[in-house]
Amino acid sequence: MPQPSTTDRIHRLVPSPAGRTHLVEQGTGPLVLLVHGFPESWYSWRHQLPALAAAGYRAVAVDVRGYGRSSRPEAPTAYRILELVEDNVAVVKALGEESAIVVGHDWGANIAAVSALVRPDVFRAVGLLSVPYAPRGGPRPREIFAQMGGDEEFYVSYFQEPGRAEAEIEPDVRGWLAGLYAALSADTMPAPGAPDPHFVSPGGAQRDRFPTGRLPHWLDEHDLDLYAGEFERTGMTGALNRYRNMDRDWEDLADHDGAPISQPSLFIGGGRDASTTWLADAIAAYPTTLPGLLSSHLLDDCGHWIQQERPEDVNRILIDWLTRVTSDK
C-alpha cells in the first residue's frame, strides 16, 4: 500500500470486524494510531496529524466504530470495548504494519489503554489524553454511577438509557454540541459554584446547564459545522452505545482485574478538566498501574478537549515522548 507524503492527508476505508473503519493518514515512519472520544471524530486530531507527520511519523486518525464514515452495527453489544480493540488491530494490519503506538483522548484513552493491555503484541506504547488509566475493579460501573449526584443524575447514567439522550440531542445536534464543547472548555465552562453540566436535574436535560452565546477559542463555525454534520447524518446512537456497554466491559475484562499496563506510556491532562480532578487517585497510582510511564503532564488552565484547546503544547509533549519511545526501540 503506498504511503502519503508528509504534506498529504489521505482518507481510507479499511476492513474491520464491524465492516469498515474510516481513517485519515498523514506522513511516513513509525505508525501512531490516534483514537478520538465522545462526541468527536478523526477531525479532533487535525492539529496532530501534520505535526506528527513533520516529525517523522505515520499518523493515522480513525473514526471509531459508530462514528463518521466507519461502520455502525445495530446491536448495542457490538460496541463493547474488546470489539473496538479488534478494530484497532484490524487497522494496523490493513496498513501493512505489525505494531503501532496508540494514543487516545476521552473514550479513546480507555480504548487505547485496553488495546495496550490485551494486545501488547500489537500496541507497543500507549498515550492517554484527559482520562487517566484506572484498572478494572470494584463494583459494576452502573452501580457506581447510580450513587453519584444525590438527587441529580450523573451524565453517564443519563446516557446509558437507550433513546433518552438521543431525544435531547438529535432535534438540535449543532446547538447541543456547541453547548457541550463550551461547558468543558477552560475559557467557556460555567463559573465555580454554578450548576455542574456533568449532572442532570430531575425532569431536566443536560443542555439546561450548558453555557450559551460563545464558542470556545479552539472551535470556529466551520469546525462546529463539520462535527454537527457528521452526527446529523449518522445520529447519536452509535456514539452513545459506548456508554451502554460499560457493565459488559467490566465482565469482559474480569481476567485483567487490577492489571497494570507495562508498555512505555504517556499521560496529559487538563488542569481544569473534571476527568483529571475526579480521577486524581488514578493519577497518583501510576507508579503501580503504569510502571512504564515516561511522561506525565497537567496543563494549567486547560479543559477537556486538550489536543484542540492546547495543540502546540500537546504536539510538543507527544513528539518528545514518541522520540523517547522510538529511540528506546
C-alpha angles and dihedrals in degrees: 000000000000116000125222125247122253091267098044122093109198129190118213139177112213131182117266136169089264093049108271142356122214115217140173117218134193132171138006132262134060111007117252114187114205118202121192131211139220126338097003142084142211085296090074086077096051091118095047099049097069094037094053091043091052089050092057104267135123099235116197123182116191136201101234117234108285094029136094116328095345120104119280111205115203098224111090090215089064088077099064112130097249088059089055090049089056089051088056091049090050091053092053091050094044089055090056095250131128097205143011144188108244124209124182140181127208107330085002088063090057091046091048092048094051090044089057092042099053101027106039087149089069106027110056098176136015134208121196124199123195099338115073123220113260116176120236112273147106127056124339111291093238090059092050095049093046089061095053124096103020107228090003126076123241112236093240091059088046091053094047096069107087114246097004101100090036089060089056099041108036100063088062110014095163095051093046093049092048089052095048094046090050093045093059099038120099095231098047107027119121116278120261109281094026118121109287114246090212088074134060124217119232107279091003137106131243092242090062087082099043119112116244138203102040135064120218115260094254095055124070129182092265092053092048091048090053094051093043093047092056094050093042087056098043103030122226102270098090091052095044092049088078088070091047093062101053094107090047089051089051089054095043093052097048091116089057097052109154092355120159125222107235102185120101106284144187134201128194120177137176116246091221097041117114089214088065099041097044091048097044090124090058090054091048089054094057095108086066103030099038104030090164094057109142101171137016126179140176113199113215118234092010127129133201104295089069104164090048098041094047107018097156093052093044092047092050093049093045094050093046089051094045090051090055093046095049093041091053089054 
